[in-house]
Amino acid sequence: MAALRDASELLWPAVAETLSQLDLTEEDAAVKKLAQRYAQVIDQHPDEAWCARWVFPLLLDCLEQLGATPAARARVKGGKPADAPVSQLAKLRAARRA
């Protein structure tokens, strides 16, 4: 049984609010349900480190597919996320090409 936690620490309400603000269609129902379930699993699982390693990325993938992340919204608009950092490796590759 999971320990009681403060409601402000729960992920499920934030995910539910985000999903309610999206303009989703019937075709999005399965991914929406999956995102909801991942958030519930995260909130109920006692091992936060395990969830961070295994379940958080799955939830993030669902949210990206639904257009609920800044990067996904930037792709829809045809742009690049404003805060997308350029990796050191990308800089080195660009320098080598130049």
Backbone as numpy.savetxt, mean C-alpha at the origin, in Angstrom:
# Nx Ny Nz CAx CAy CAz Cx Cy Cz
-5.18 -15.20 21.25 -6.02 -14.02 21.25 -5.14 -12.79 21.25
-5.47 -11.84 20.42 -4.67 -10.62 20.29 -4.94 -9.69 21.47
-3.91 -8.97 21.84 -4.04 -7.99 22.92 -4.84 -6.80 22.44
-5.51 -6.16 23.37 -6.26 -4.96 23.02 -5.30 -3.84 22.66
-5.66 -3.08 21.63 -4.83 -1.97 21.19 -5.68 -0.74 21.03
-5.06 0.39 21.11 -5.74 1.65 20.91 -6.23 1.71 19.46
-7.42 2.21 19.25 -8.00 2.25 17.90 -7.16 3.08 16.94
-6.43 4.08 17.45 -5.61 4.91 16.58 -4.42 4.15 16.00
-4.09 2.99 16.58 -2.99 2.18 16.08 -3.42 1.17 15.02
-4.73 1.03 14.81 -5.23 0.03 13.87 -5.13 0.51 12.43
-4.79 -0.39 11.55 -4.67 -0.09 10.14 -6.00 -0.22 9.40
-6.82 -1.16 9.83 -8.08 -1.44 9.15 -8.95 -0.19 8.94
-9.17 0.67 9.95 -10.01 1.85 9.71 -9.43 2.79 8.65
-8.12 2.94 8.62 -7.50 3.81 7.62 -7.66 3.22 6.21
-7.49 1.92 6.10 -7.66 1.27 4.79 -9.12 1.37 4.34
-10.04 1.15 5.26 -11.47 1.25 4.92 -11.81 2.66 4.45
-11.28 3.66 5.12 -11.54 5.05 4.73 -10.95 5.33 3.34
-9.75 4.87 3.10 -9.12 5.06 1.80 -9.93 4.40 0.70
-10.33 3.16 0.93 -11.10 2.45 -0.09 -12.45 3.10 -0.35
-13.04 3.67 0.68 -14.34 4.32 0.49 -14.23 5.60 -0.35
-13.06 6.20 -0.40 -12.86 7.43 -1.15 -12.52 7.19 -2.63
-12.21 5.94 -2.96 -11.84 5.62 -4.35 -13.08 5.38 -5.20
-12.94 5.67 -6.47 -14.02 5.44 -7.43 -13.82 4.05 -8.04
-14.23 3.03 -7.30 -14.00 1.65 -7.71 -15.22 1.07 -8.41
-14.97 0.11 -9.29 -16.05 -0.55 -10.01 -16.21 -1.97 -9.49
-17.17 -2.69 -10.05 -17.40 -4.08 -9.65 -16.18 -4.95 -9.94
-15.42 -4.58 -10.96 -14.23 -5.36 -11.31 -13.15 -5.26 -10.23
-13.23 -4.24 -9.40 -12.24 -4.03 -8.33 -12.61 -4.72 -7.03
-13.75 -5.38 -7.00 -14.27 -5.92 -5.74 -13.33 -6.92 -5.09
-12.73 -7.80 -5.87 -11.85 -8.83 -5.29 -10.61 -8.21 -4.67
-9.99 -7.27 -5.38 -8.79 -6.63 -4.84 -9.14 -5.78 -3.62
-10.29 -5.13 -3.65 -10.73 -4.35 -2.51 -10.92 -5.26 -1.29
-11.57 -6.38 -1.48 -11.80 -7.33 -0.40 -10.47 -7.87 0.14
-9.54 -8.14 -0.76 -8.24 -8.64 -0.36 -7.49 -7.59 0.47
-7.54 -6.34 0.06 -6.89 -5.27 0.83 -7.52 -5.16 2.22
-8.84 -5.25 2.29 -9.52 -5.20 3.58 -9.07 -6.35 4.47
-8.98 -7.53 3.89 -8.58 -8.70 4.68 -7.14 -8.59 5.16
-6.25 -8.13 4.30 -4.85 -7.94 4.72 -4.78 -6.96 5.89
-5.53 -5.88 5.83 -5.51 -4.90 6.92 -6.02 -5.52 8.22
-7.05 -6.34 8.12 -7.57 -7.01 9.31 -6.57 -7.99 9.88
-5.89 -8.73 9.02 -4.87 -9.68 9.47 -3.75 -8.93 10.19
-3.32 -7.83 9.63 -2.26 -7.03 10.26 -2.70 -6.56 11.64
-3.92 -6.08 11.75 -4.40 -5.57 13.04 -4.55 -6.68 14.07
-4.84 -7.90 13.64 -5.09 -9.00 14.57 -3.84 -9.81 14.89
-2.81 -9.70 14.07 -1.63 -10.54 14.26 -0.74 -9.98 15.37
-0.31 -10.82 16.30 0.49 -10.33 17.43 1.94 -10.00 17.06
2.45 -10.53 15.97 3.85 -10.33 15.60 3.95 -9.25 14.52
4.20 -8.02 14.94 4.24 -6.90 14.00 5.39 -7.03 13.01
6.51 -7.56 13.44 7.66 -7.71 12.55 7.33 -8.69 11.42
6.65 -9.78 11.75 6.26 -10.76 10.73 5.33 -10.10 9.72
4.36 -9.34 10.21 3.42 -8.67 9.30 4.14 -7.65 8.42
5.08 -6.92 9.01 5.82 -5.92 8.25 6.59 -6.58 7.11
7.10 -7.76 7.35 7.89 -8.44 6.33 7.03 -9.11 5.26
5.92 -9.73 5.69 5.17 -10.57 4.76 3.83 -10.02 4.31
3.12 -9.31 5.17 1.76 -8.89 4.81 1.70 -7.44 4.33
2.52 -6.55 4.91 2.51 -5.15 4.48 2.73 -5.02 2.97
3.73 -5.71 2.39 3.93 -5.59 0.94 2.73 -6.06 0.12
2.04 -7.07 0.60 0.86 -7.56 -0.10 -0.26 -6.52 -0.08
-0.43 -5.89 1.09 -1.44 -4.84 1.20 -1.08 -3.66 0.30
0.19 -3.27 0.32 0.62 -2.16 -0.53 0.39 -2.47 -2.00
0.65 -3.70 -2.43 0.40 -4.09 -3.81 -1.08 -3.92 -4.17
-1.96 -4.35 -3.26 -3.40 -4.20 -3.51 -3.77 -2.73 -3.64
-3.27 -1.92 -2.73 -3.59 -0.49 -2.76 -3.05 0.17 -4.03
-1.88 -0.26 -4.48 -1.33 0.29 -5.73 -2.20 -0.10 -6.92
-2.67 -1.35 -6.94 -3.52 -1.80 -8.03 -4.84 -1.02 -8.08
-5.30 -0.57 -6.93 -6.55 0.18 -6.87 -6.33 1.67 -7.07
-5.09 2.10 -7.20 -4.80 3.52 -7.39 -4.86 4.31 -6.11
-4.57 3.66 -4.99 -4.71 4.32 -3.69 -3.39 4.79 -3.10
-2.32 4.81 -3.90 -1.05 5.30 -3.41 -0.62 6.50 -4.25
0.22 7.36 -3.72 0.69 8.51 -4.52 1.37 8.08 -5.82
2.16 7.01 -5.78 2.83 6.55 -6.99 1.83 6.07 -8.03
0.82 5.36 -7.59 -0.20 4.86 -8.53 -0.98 6.01 -9.14
-1.30 7.01 -8.34 -2.03 8.18 -8.87 -1.17 8.95 -9.86
0.13 9.05 -9.59 1.02 9.74 -10.52 1.11 9.00 -11.85
1.14 7.67 -11.81 1.17 6.89 -13.05 -0.10 7.10 -13.86
-1.24 7.19 -13.18 -2.50 7.40 -13.88 -2.49 8.76 -14.58
-1.90 9.74 -13.92 -1.82 11.08 -14.50 -0.73 11.17 -15.56
0.05 10.12 -15.72 1.08 10.12 -16.74 2.38 10.75 -16.29
2.50 10.98 -15.02 3.72 11.61 -14.52 4.53 10.66 -13.67
5.50 11.23 -13.02 6.38 10.50 -12.13 6.12 11.03 -10.72
6.11 10.19 -9.71 5.91 10.70 -8.36 6.91 11.79 -8.03
6.45 12.86 -7.44 7.30 14.01 -7.16 8.42 13.66 -6.20
8.16 12.79 -5.26 9.16 12.49 -4.24 9.90 11.18 -4.52
9.88 10.71 -5.77 10.56 9.47 -6.09 12.07 9.73 -6.12
12.81 9.16 -5.18 14.26 9.38 -5.17 14.94 8.59 -6.28
16.03 9.13 -6.75 16.83 8.44 -7.75 17.90 7.66 -6.99
17.97 6.37 -7.24 18.92 5.53 -6.52 20.35 5.82 -6.96
21.26 5.48 -6.10 22.68 5.67 -6.41 23.06 4.83 -7.63
22.49 3.62 -7.72 22.76 2.76 -8.86 22.28 3.40 -10.16
21.12 3.99 -10.15 20.60 4.66 -11.35 21.49 5.83 -11.75
22.01 6.55 -10.78 22.93 7.66 -11.08 24.21 7.15 -11.73
24.75 6.05 -11.20 25.97 5.48 -11.76 25.74 4.97 -13.18
24.60 4.34 -13.41 24.30 3.85 -14.76 24.15 5.00 -15.74
23.50 6.07 -15.32 23.33 7.23 -16.19 24.69 7.87 -16.49
25.56 7.93 -15.51 26.89 8.51 -15.72 27.70 7.65 -16.69
27.55 6.35 -16.59 28.30 5.46 -17.47 27.81 5.58 -18.92
26.49 5.75 -19.10 25.94 5.91 -20.45 26.37 7.22 -21.06
26.57 8.24 -20.26 26.91 9.58 -20.77 28.35 9.70 -21.21
